[in-house]
Amino acid sequence: ELKNLNNAANAYTAALHETVKTPVVPEGYYSSWAQYTIMLSDRAVRDRLQRHLKTRDIPTMIYYPRGLHQQTAYQSMNLRDEDYPNAVRAAQCVLSLPMHPYLKEDDIDQVTEAIKEFIQTEQ
């Protein structure tokens, strides 16, 4: 076991930071690491990576498929996607990797190697 979620997040980041966009926690701040979410170049690549990982029995999740301004509670405010391009882009490009207190180093190695393998074939 990796002892805690910070160690798991650090292991993911160390292995993936040159391959995909990884989360950043600013100095002096902490994360509860409810999710570890990477960002891909676009929706098509994200969706292909998700399928690739599924073929290797690696579960992933898209927790936030829509931006906050696109949520039902805000519909009456007529918020336009054009005004929130970063939220729209992020919702289309993010993918959350397995993250739980029982992750082992071997688990993270399996996930990160599968991601690197996929990204190499995409280039």
C-alpha positions as CSV (number, residue, x, y, z in Angstrom):
1,E,0.0,0.0,0.0
2,L,1.0,3.6,-0.6
3,K,0.1,4.6,3.0
4,N,-2.1,7.5,2.0
5,L,-3.7,9.2,-1.0
6,N,-1.0,11.9,-1.1
7,N,1.5,9.2,-1.8
8,A,-0.7,7.8,-4.5
9,A,-1.2,11.2,-6.1
10,N,2.5,11.9,-6.0
11,A,3.2,8.6,-7.7
12,Y,0.7,9.3,-10.4
13,T,2.1,12.8,-11.0
14,A,5.7,11.6,-11.0
15,A,4.9,9.0,-13.7
16,L,2.5,11.1,-15.8
17,H,3.5,14.8,-15.6
18,E,5.4,14.6,-18.9
19,T,2.7,12.6,-20.6
20,V,-0.6,14.3,-19.7
21,K,-1.7,17.4,-17.8
22,T,-1.8,16.4,-14.1
23,P,-3.4,18.1,-11.2
24,V,-1.4,20.7,-9.3
25,V,-1.8,21.5,-5.6
26,P,-0.3,24.9,-4.8
27,E,2.4,25.1,-2.2
28,G,1.0,25.4,1.3
29,Y,-2.4,23.8,0.3
30,Y,-3.7,20.2,0.6
31,S,-6.0,18.0,-1.3
32,S,-8.3,15.3,0.0
33,W,-7.7,13.5,-3.3
34,A,-11.3,12.4,-3.7
35,Q,-10.3,12.1,-7.4
36,Y,-7.1,12.2,-9.4
37,T,-8.1,13.8,-12.6
38,I,-5.9,14.2,-15.7
39,M,-6.5,16.4,-18.7
40,L,-6.1,15.2,-22.3
41,S,-5.8,17.3,-25.5
42,D,-9.4,16.9,-26.5
43,R,-12.6,14.9,-26.1
44,A,-11.8,12.3,-28.7
45,V,-8.4,11.5,-27.2
46,R,-10.0,11.3,-23.7
47,D,-12.7,9.0,-24.9
48,R,-10.2,6.7,-26.7
49,L,-8.0,6.6,-23.6
50,Q,-11.0,5.7,-21.5
51,R,-11.8,2.8,-23.8
52,H,-8.1,1.7,-23.9
53,L,-8.0,1.6,-20.1
54,K,-11.3,-0.3,-19.9
55,T,-9.8,-3.0,-22.2
56,R,-7.2,-3.5,-19.5
57,D,-9.8,-3.6,-16.7
58,I,-8.7,-0.2,-15.4
59,P,-11.8,1.8,-14.2
60,T,-12.0,5.5,-15.0
61,M,-14.7,8.1,-14.5
62,I,-15.8,11.4,-15.9
63,Y,-17.2,13.0,-12.7
64,Y,-18.0,16.4,-14.2
65,P,-19.2,16.0,-17.8
66,R,-20.7,19.5,-17.8
67,G,-19.4,22.9,-16.6
68,L,-21.0,24.5,-13.5
69,H,-22.7,27.1,-15.7
70,Q,-24.3,24.2,-17.7
71,Q,-26.0,22.6,-14.7
72,T,-29.8,22.6,-14.4
73,A,-29.8,24.9,-11.4
74,Y,-28.3,27.7,-13.6
75,Q,-30.5,27.2,-16.7
76,S,-32.7,30.2,-16.0
77,M,-29.6,32.5,-15.9
78,N,-28.9,31.9,-19.6
79,L,-25.2,31.5,-19.1
80,R,-23.5,31.0,-22.5
81,D,-20.7,28.5,-23.2
82,E,-18.8,31.2,-25.0
83,D,-18.4,33.0,-21.6
84,Y,-16.9,29.9,-19.9
85,P,-14.6,28.4,-22.5
86,N,-12.2,26.9,-19.9
87,A,-15.1,25.1,-18.1
88,V,-16.4,23.7,-21.4
89,R,-13.0,22.5,-22.5
90,A,-12.2,21.0,-19.2
91,A,-15.5,19.0,-19.1
92,Q,-14.6,17.6,-22.5
93,C,-11.0,16.7,-21.7
94,V,-10.8,15.4,-18.2
95,L,-10.6,11.8,-17.0
96,S,-10.4,10.6,-13.4
97,L,-8.1,7.6,-12.6
98,P,-8.6,5.0,-9.8
99,M,-8.0,6.7,-6.5
100,H,-8.6,5.0,-3.2
101,P,-6.7,4.2,0.0
102,Y,-6.0,0.6,-1.0
103,L,-4.0,1.5,-4.1
104,K,-0.7,-0.3,-4.4
105,E,2.4,0.8,-6.3
106,D,1.8,-2.0,-8.7
107,D,-1.8,-0.7,-9.4
108,I,-0.4,2.8,-10.2
109,D,2.3,1.3,-12.4
110,Q,-0.3,-0.6,-14.3
111,V,-2.4,2.5,-14.8
112,T,0.4,4.8,-15.7
113,E,2.1,2.4,-18.1
114,A,-1.2,1.8,-19.9
115,I,-1.7,5.6,-20.3
116,K,1.9,6.1,-21.6
117,E,1.4,3.2,-24.0
118,F,-1.7,4.8,-25.3
119,I,-0.3,8.3,-25.6
120,Q,2.7,7.0,-27.6
121,T,0.4,5.4,-30.1
122,E,-1.5,8.6,-30.5
123,Q,1.5,10.6,-31.6
